[in-house]
């Protein structure tokens, strides 16, 4: 019987035990006919936890009318799935069993991570680049000093809506320089950031956990075909060197955005250390170029823990 942390996002559900022996990630897109009840019941039967701590961001999925209905819907699924003690973490880092104000539980997974980190490091910028978003959370004098809601964090560079896997390339690039010239990008969901990182060998097919933009496979050739389509081309119209230029432009643009936010928040809070976590932890060049120390959470804990860190953090906060 273990204490188990669960992070229920719009696309991925992550679980971890407080000792890190359990670290699992499931692709569960809530906006479709969700399999979340089945997945959570299977987790309950497999691990038989004595106590579950839950954080969520899935309430923002557009299958829900608003965040409040999303929060209550997810809470109901969790309660139906586990026959043990259940606590939910809110945006201020407090555990509650029932939510008088459901909105206070919305998008709280970053608070789990940052609250746990604040017990380990006095001053740092916690940067968690996941499949969909990047959290950039200041910890100062052992306290989390970020804003609470996603809207507030977006307005203060503490949340970037870009990730390693699911970001639409048309949301990152307006144009790209390839052999035919500086080519405008088609405003369609032809390819995602996962295609770029797969082609650049930063991730492999196993790490490409989300669905593809065209519903086809995850080989390098299929990723290249999707990337070519971003400029309305087939692979017989532009060569692989140009396709790689598109992939590199995607990676560079994400790195630029991340570096801008890191620089702004480090300056604002007088912080000179970044703790990097998540699927995108491999790209630490932004910090090096800014002259900021970067500590790998995977080196400090493990790669598996880094990928599911909010779940691991909430499991430990239960202790």
Secondary structure, 3 states (H helix, E strand, C coil): CCEEEEEECCCEEEEEECCCCCEEEEECCCCCCCCHHHHHHHHHHHHCCCEEEEEECHHHCCCCCCHHHHHHHHHHHHHHHCCCEEEEECCCCCEECCCCCHHHHCCCHHHHHHHHHHCCCCCEEEEEECCCCEEEEEEECCEECCCCCHHHHHHCCCEECCCCCCCEHHHCCCEEEECCEEEECCCCCCCEHHHHHHHCCCCCCCCCCCCCCCCCCCCHHHHHHHHHHCCCCCCCCCCHHHHHHHHHHHHHHHHHHHHHHHHHHHHHHCCCEEEEECHHHHCCHHHHHHCCEEEEHHHHCCHHHHHCHHHHHHHHHHC
